[in-house]
Structure formats: structure tokens, C-alpha cells
Amino acid sequence: MNDRHKKINIAILSSFTLNSLPAELKKVCHDAKINVDVYLGKYNQYVQEILDGNSGLYKFKPDVIILFIDAKTLLGELFFNPYGSQKDIWEKWPNTISRNLSDLIRKLLNKTEAKIIFHNFETPIYSPLGIIENRKRSGYFESIEKLNTILRGSFKDNNRVFIFDYNNFCSRIGKENIIDSKMYYLGDIKISFKYLTQLCHEYLAYIIPIAAKTKKCLVFDLDNTLWGGIIGEDGFEGIKLGPTPEGKPFLEFQKHILALHNRGLMLAINSKNNPADALKVLREHPYMILKEENFVAKRINWQDKITNMKELAKELNIGLDSFIFFDDDKVNREMVKKYLPQVEVVEMPEDPSLYPLTLFKINSFNTFQITEEDRKRNEMYIQEKKRIELKNEVQNLEEFIKSLELETAILKADKFTIPRISQLTLKTNQFNVTTKRYNEGQIKNFIKSDKYLIKCYQIVDKFGDYGITGVAIIKQINKDWLIDTFLLSCRVLGKNVEFAIMGSIIKEAKKKKIKKIISEFVPTSKNKPAENFYQDCRFKIIEKTAGRTKYSFDIKKDGFIQPNYINIH
Amino acid sequence: MNKLKKILAKILEIKEDEINDKTSPDNTPTWDSYNGLLIASELEEAFNLKFTMDEVTRVKNVKDIKGVLKKHKIKINS
């Protein structure tokens, strides 16, 4: 349980007054059930905070650093008189400024392990040149756009720096509204109080994946959610879906959902309907963008939505907290909220023309990278369905596992596998013996130190490739090994792969003349599936407390026979 | 219902019944210049109006706030 309550430290450095931001950010995170601490740097002293190794910033040990420098501060006198001082000032300006800012960001990268969220700059709305501003070669507006472009380019491949598009945020709110002029003159407040909550929601999108709270599956009602009208009453021809004014919001809503599906999100259905009626629309309606095969699981029946939701979680082998639920019916939404508080329930507006905008506002499915596994996820779940069908045919479990023809490839940690290794430590809850969360930087540090052995496992069977779905991190202490992390993605559970992997670890320990392997099980609210793993591998309990059980395996004395029907190499 | 007292109590972290016309930055440690601005902003939202900069700077106590609100045709009882 401890991991879920781990506090995330967020530091904010800014060039103006942002005193209300920490409390607001804490509140927004709290509502998302994420525990955070917030540090606000001294007023307009971001440079000092970054350069001084003993500053409050570094003492705070931030996991996230938000750097919010406003364009007006950055520009200084140039904001008032962009063409007054020197001739051709703008020609070099973007390069010089971006170099200075990049230096600051690099300092933060070197001195901390934090993810860095850097605000880009709001392009101005006023130039003394008026309508000919845009004719200027290396003009004022153009230079700020160029600065934004350079900064975005500089950190594209850096997995710890994220450019937050503040210019875009201001455009959404309206650049004339974002500053309350009176508050600016009275207190150097450059973002109006009333938009702070919205800004914090933007930050939350970065904090959710750090807290390993990313949603994985969108669950939809059908009637008046994916199409207009009620299929059971209005009939196949009567529902609103297609290029008509009433049908188009649903058509476009579906197109946006499909795009999310293509980035790796799973889709499912939870609908009270006659299955035959609903399936006919999924299979035959000419304007149904989302096809039957896009949905990884379906519950179309007359059961209550709570039971359906629980069944979906069971079928997909994911937690209820991985779901986002869409339903036009307020009563259903309230029921789900009340009985399944782990599920995120979207407040669907009454007017379907607002459905697409509602979808854009959801920020809880963000991840820091989209791995190949994410993109293939749906395919893999469909293969899983075929496996289950086979399981129903084959009665004996061992026989079933044998018939899968499992292969496990042992891969080392390198630049191709590190993102996935980190992602697995962040996301795996069930078969995870210690539930330690590691970012990519931490994994890289393990590799650099010669004390650690990091392995990941790619698993394949006759139905397809599960991708990298297992990780083991081992620390060498003198002549012993300590298993720091051992995890398997829930996709490959129930196939005895964990025993094949343990077999290979023991074999390697033997080869390297290791005396014993020490391991730990740290219980959480979710990792029951891994509870008996070490006992099953013939490890002996050497210490047991409420918070952990410690095991030992003597390489010479203790014996463990790995399953011979799983190829591991 | 006294919206003004509610807002003051929330921002200044004091009890509603401790607030009277004489409550001011001088006798309320939490009433610093930043919280003064927050109060102005929250009142603007709550009563759907806009103060001028001058109105904000001239406020020295709760009585002054009531005066400004009255100018905007908002009546505060008690």
C-alpha cells in the first residue's frame, strides 16, 4: 500500500506572483486521489534557485519541476518598444535566449531526477507596427514563435523535459482575458485567479502518469452516447448517426474515440440493450465508425451497469481504476460513482454537440511515451480471447499451458527496452512482489552501477507476441543476490512463465557462483496474485512482519525445478 | 446569507462572527496585500462586477468594502 501513498513533490519556479497556485494544485491533485507536496520558488528568483545548489528547490527534492516564465518578464523593455533600441535585435534574439533557457533546463536535469515541465511563451497580441508587423523580416512576433520552435526542438528526444504549450492554453482562454490588468498592476499577477484551476488541470496531465494513475480503457454506453436515440425504440434506420446535423456530433465523437483507440487505449461497451439490436448497428450501420472488433470487451445486456463494469474488469484483468466511463444517463453515472468510486465517470453534457469538446478535456489517459506494446495492446487482448476459447476446449491446465507453446526471450536493458522497463515498474500492480516504481533515469543509474542486473522478458506463444511483459532487477551484495524487483504484466499471468523466469535466474546464479538469493514480498492492496510466488519457488521464509516477508534460497541446498514446457533463452 | 463574510472568512482563515466593520489589515495578520487582491477577485466573481484599481487600493477595512459594494448597487446587511 505504501507506494500508492507516496507523495509526489512538485516545485514551481516562476517569474511573477503565483501565491495561490500551490494550494490550488494540491486541491486538484487531491481530487484526483494523488498525494502531493508543492514548493513555490521565491518571487522571480528562478535563476537563483536553479544555480544555487543549496536553494530551497534542491532541498525540496522535487519529482516534478514546473518552470513558468512569462513572455513579458523575458522581454523586459522590448515588450514596450520592440523596434526601438538596437537595429536587427531580433535576428539573434531567439538563439541567444533559447541557449540561456536550455542551459537552465540542463542544470536542472543534472542536479535532479525530476521531470521538467517548461512553459513556452505566449505570443503577443500587440505590436506598434500594427498591420505591417508580419511584413518584418525577423520581426517581433515571429521571433517569439521562433523561440518556441527552437525550445520545442531542443528537447524532443529528452524523456524528462516536456514543453507545456502555454501559448496554446492562453489562446484557448483568450489572451485578452488571461491577465486581469488591475491585478497585474497591483500585485504582478500575470494569470487571472479564475484560470488557475484550469492551469492546474493541465499540470495534472503530467502528474497522473508519474503517480501511475493512467487510465487504460474507455467504457461506453450506446444509446444517446455513441449514437442519438434509442435503438430498441427508434430502430436501425431511426437512430441519429451520420452526416446530418443531428447525426454528425455522434459521427465525429466516434472519430475522435477511434483516434484514441489507435494511440493504444482500449474500448469497451457497457449498455442496457437487446444484444441483437445493438450488434446489428456495430456490424452493419454505414456510419458506425467504431466497429465491433475495436471493442476489446462488450457487456450488452439487461444487467445493472455496476455488475457489468466489474465483469469487464475481470475479463480484461485490469483494475476498476483503469476505466473511464461514458454514459448520457445521469442516474447510471451517479450509480457508478457511488458504488465504484475507482472508476472515472465523465460528466457528459446534455447537448451531444458538446461531446467532442468533453472528450478533449479528459487528461487522465496520458503517458510519457507510447510504446509498441501500447499500440499493439488491443490486438493482444483479442489474441487473449482466442486463448480463452482454447482453454475452454482443453480441460487440464498444464496441458493447456503446454499447448500454448510459450517462448520467453531474455533481453538486456538498453535504450530500446529502458522505456518499457520503467513503464512496467510504474504500471504493474498485480504480479509485482515489491511494487517499486522506477523512472527511466533510475533504471539508467542501475545500469551504470555494476551492482545491478536488469533483465526484461519478451513472451510469445502460438497466438502472438505479448511483447516485453516481465522485469527482474537484481542487486548483488557480496556473494548473494537480492531480488529488488520481480514483476509480470497481468497479460501473461496464469501461464507459469514466472517459474520459467525464476528457473533461469537460479541457473545464472549457479553459473556466477552465487551462494544464495534473497527476496522479499511486500503486500499491497493489489498484489495478492504474487503472494505465494516465492514459496512456490521453494524459497524459505527467514523473516516475516506485517509489512514484508523475507525469503532466502540456497543455491546449493535448495532445489527448484522449472517447467520444461516453456522455452527460455 | 452574507456572501461577503463567507468570502472574508475563507480567505483570511477566520470565523465569520469575528468579522465586523472594523476588521482590517492592521488587526488581521492574514490580511496581507496578496489576500487583499484575492478578496477583490472573489467578490468580483461572487457579485458579477468589476472594481476599478482605485476602488481596490482605497479599501482600508470591511466598512470600506461595503461602501464600494454599495456604489455597485450591492447591499450588504449587518
HADDOCK unambig.tbl for C-alpha pairs under 7 A between the chains (distance, minus, plus):
assign (segid A and resid 182 and name CA) (segid B and resid 53 and name CA) 5.55 0.50 0.50
assign (segid A and resid 183 and name CA) (segid B and resid 37 and name CA) 6.96 0.50 0.50
assign (segid A and resid 187 and name CA) (segid B and resid 34 and name CA) 6.97 0.50 0.50
